[in-house]
């Protein structure tokens, strides 16, 4: 009788271990869940004529690599995701979506994922996920509490001129400027998000929020200089 009880306990333990392995879920430092059987990423390009999207799956692809200050990931991993009439599109809340709903920057959960060295996959389901606050601002927030991140959103047709004394002063204070061409088809309308009245605009961020917004290069330079002091 005692031997039978031990056998049943071991059997139950084995079932639980197998179940936990089959449902493997990893979380990154921002508590984002990564599943082996569902591919998480951000849309970089949409080709309506080909029923195809290009998705950056870098974080999902490297989900098993421990992240710390010494971790260096050399390159971004891109996947081509093909769709057809059988592909199911839906929002996170279950509401039906369509291919035409997809926008640049959209976070998506794709089934099935790519396998081994393949760079493309035919999607059975694509779920359009809501962006978190930090995901909305991932291209703007600073990665260092001791540094600011300065971004300039501009009109691609009429970009900001580099050839000016004011720009030289700004670059002397912040050599690494981030330039973004305004995209109407981006998932986040940054004109609304940051209450932008005109372009170009200069935005200054720390690791958590927008600190300063201006349309004047000299004002941006003075703000950065004062912040450093």
N, C-alpha and C positions, 0 to 999 in steps of 0.2 A: 504493500500500500504506500509506504514512504517513497519507494522508487518511482511509483506512478506519479505522485505529486511533484517530485523533482523534475520528471520528464515533461509534465504539463507546464510547469513554470518556465523551463528552458525553451519549450516550443513557443509559448506566448512571447517571451523575450525576443526570440528570433524573428517572429512576425512583426513585432514593433520596430526592430532594427531595419528590416527590409522595407517597411512602410516609410520610415523616416528617410531612407536613402532614395526611394522612388519619388518622394516629394521634396527633394532638396531645394532649399531656398537660401540664397545668400543676401546679406544686407550690406550696403556700403556705409561710409562714414556719415552720410546724410539720411540714413535709415531707409534708403530706397531698396526695394526687394528685387532680386534677380533670380529668375527661375531658369532651369536648364532647358525646359521644353517650350519656353516662350521667349522670344527675342525682343529686348527692349532697346529703343534707340530714338534718334531725332531725324526727321525728314530734312534732307539737304537739297534735293531736287525733285521736281514732279514733272514727268513726261506723260501728258494726257494722251498724246497720239500713240504712245506705245503701251499704255496702261501699266506704267512702271514708275516706281519711286526709288530714289537713292537714299539710303538710311545710314547714319553714323551710329554704329553699334559698339563703339570703343569701350565704354564702361562695362557693358554687358559681356563683351568678348573677354575682357580681363577681370571678370568678376571673382575669379579664384586667387588673384594675386593680392596679398595683403597690402593695404595702402598705408604708407607712413611717409615721413619727410624725406626718406632716402630712396623711395620708389620712383623709378624713372620709366615711363612708358614711351617708347620711341615714336610710334606713329599711330594715327587714327585708323580704325578699321571700318571700311565702307562695304555695305552690302546692297546689291541690286535686288529689289523685291518686285516680282512680277505679279500681276493680278489678272483674273479673268471673270467671266460671268458668274462663276461659282464662289468667288471670294466674298465673304461676309464682312461688311463694314459696320461698326457700331461705336457709339460713344461709351464712356466709362459707366454711365448710368443705365446702359442698356438700350438707349434710343438708337434707332437706325441711322446710319450715316451712308455716304456715298464716296466714290473715288474723288469726285469734284470737290468734296469737302476738305480734302487734304491741303495743307499749306506748308510752306517752308518753315522749319522750326518746330513743327508739331511733334509732340512725344507720342510714340506709337508702341503698341505691344503686338507682336506678330507671331502667328502660329502657322506652320512650324518654323523653327530656327534654321539657320544654315548648319551644315554638317561638315566636319573636317576642313578641307582646304577649298571647298566650294565658295564662290563669291556671290552666288545668286540663289534665290529660292522662289517657288510659287506659293503665294500666301493663301491659306485656307480661310484665315480670319485676321483682320486688322482692327485693333481697338484704339480709338483716339482718346488719349489720356489727358487729364487736366494737368497743367503746369503748376508746380509749386512756386512760391515767391522767389526762391533762389534760382530756380530753373529759368524763370522769366528774365532774370537779370544776370545770368551766367556769363554773358559776354561783356558785362559792365562792372561787376563787383571786383574789388581788389582781392588778391590772394594772400596779402600780407598786411597784418595789422599796423605795421610801421610805414606803409606806403599807400599813396592814393593811386587811383586808376582814372586816367583822363580819357574820355571818349568824345569824338566829334561825329555827330550825325549830320550828313550833308546830302544835298541833291546830287545824284550822279551826273546829271546834265550840267550842273553849275557848281562844281566842287570848290572847296575853300582854297585860296591861293597860299602857297608856301612862301612865296617871295615877298616877305614883308618883315620889317624890323620887329613888329609885335609878335609875329610867329616865331622868329628867332629867339626872342626873349622867353616865350612860352616853352619852346623846346629846350632851352637852357635850364629851365626849372623842372621839366618833365620830358626827358628824351624819348620815352616810349609812349607815343600817342597812338590811340586806337581809332581808326577811321571806319565808319559804317555808312554805306550808302542806304538811304531810306528805301525800304521795300514795302509797297502797298500790299503785296500778297503774303507778307510774313504773318505768322500766327499771332504775334503780339503787335498791336499798332502802337509803336513807341511815341508817336505824336500825342496820342491820348493818354498813354501810361505816364508820361512825364510832363503833360500839359505844355507841349511845344507849340509856339505861335508861328515860328518861321525857321527856315534852314539857311545856313548851317547853325547848329547849336553846340555848345561845349558843356559837357556833363562831367562832374567830378564826384567820384564814389570812394567810400571806404569799403570795408569788408561786408557791410550790412545794408547800406542805404545811400541814396543820392544826397550829397552834402551841398552841392552848389550847381546852379544852372545859369548860363549867361550866353548872350549872343555877341559878346565883346571879348576879343582875345586878351586885351590888356587887363580886363577885370579878372579873367581866369588866372592869368599869371600872378596878379597881386594876391588872389585868394590862396594859391598854392604856396607862395612865398611866406605869407602870414601863418599858414598851417604848419609849415616846417619849423617856424621859429616859435 
